[in-house]
Amino acid sequence: MSIKIATNAWRGIAALGVAGRGGYLWEDVDCWWRIRKLPATVGSFARMTYLLSEWREFRNVFDMRLRQQRTSFVARGLFRVLWPLEPTLHISTEDIGPRMFVEHGFATIISAKSIGSDLWVNQQVTIGWNYDKAPVLGNGVRIAAGAKVIGGVRLGDNCIVGANGVVTKDIPSEEIWGGRSCFTHWCKSRAQAI
């Protein structure tokens, strides 16, 4: 991490005056830092500025947290000018728990009724509405590349949706599902698969 990048990022965030606010922002920073396996000796503010300068997906998560905190439209607009978002990653869910991680957020839509903590989403995922019903995701859910979660389904805690899986019915906690019309995989629980 170069000092120049961190300094430039610091200027942008300091201008917004939002870095010290509450919410889940700092938990997201720590989560992304841990997943990226970056040095643990770096402080929280430096971590945030580095993540903003390096990963557009983190910028989208940051922007979503600003929206959750009811940050002014002007401040969010300034943030978007200073740190362009990933243009094909759309996060429209208002009720999202802490520690959300988006790996390669290209062509990803996240539009659920509510999402618990520790969500991990890969590229080209669609989490969306079916007419008037939206998905509800529990804690610790992981959705692999190309998967679709559509309609008023519930995904239980710590479940995994495999690559290119299409979920149109509820998934119990601790299970791994995959395939075109998602079905339960051979294991009884996520713990057995890992």
C-alpha positions, 0 to 999 in steps of 0.5 A, a space after each residue: 500500500 503506497 502512502 500516496 494512495 492512502 493520502 489521496 483517499 484520506 483527502 476524499 473521505 475527510 472532505 465528506 466528513 462521514 468516516 467517523 459515523 456509526 453503523 456497520 461501516 467499520 465492521 465492513 472495513 475489518 471484514 474486507 481487510 481480513 478476507 483480503 489478508 492485508 497487514 493487521 498492523 494498519 489502523 482502521 482509517 488507513 484500512 478504509 482509505 486503502 480499500 476505497 482506493 483499490 476496490 470498486 466493489 467496496 466503494 459500492 458497499 460504502 455508498 450503501 452504508 452512507 445511504 443507510 446512515 441517511 447521509 445527504 445526497 450532496 455528500 453521497 454525490 461528492 463521494 461518487 465523484 471522488 470514488 467512482 462505483 462499480 457501474 454494474 453492481 447494484 445494491 438496493 436493499 436497505 436492511 443489510 447486516 454488517 460484514 457484507 463482502 462482494 467478490 468481483 461485483 461485475 453484473 451483480 444485483 442485490 435487491 432483497 427484503 432483508 439480508 443478515 450479517 456476513 453475506 458473501 456474494 460473487 460476480 454475476 449474482 442476481 438477488 431479486 424480486 418476483 413481482 411483489 415478493 423479495 428474498 430474505 437472507 439469513 446470517 452467513 449466507 454465501 452466494 457463488 458466481 452466476 447464482 440467482 435467488 428470485 422471489 419470496 424465498 428464505 435462505 437460512 443461516 450459513 447456507 451456500 448457493 452454488 455457482 449458477 444455482 437458481 433458487 426459487 424455494 426456501 433453503 434451510 439453515 446450514 445446507 449447500 444447494 446448487 444446480 439449475 433448479 436448486 436441490 440440496 447437495 449430499 451433505 447435511 450441513 455446511 460444517 460437513 462440507 468444509 
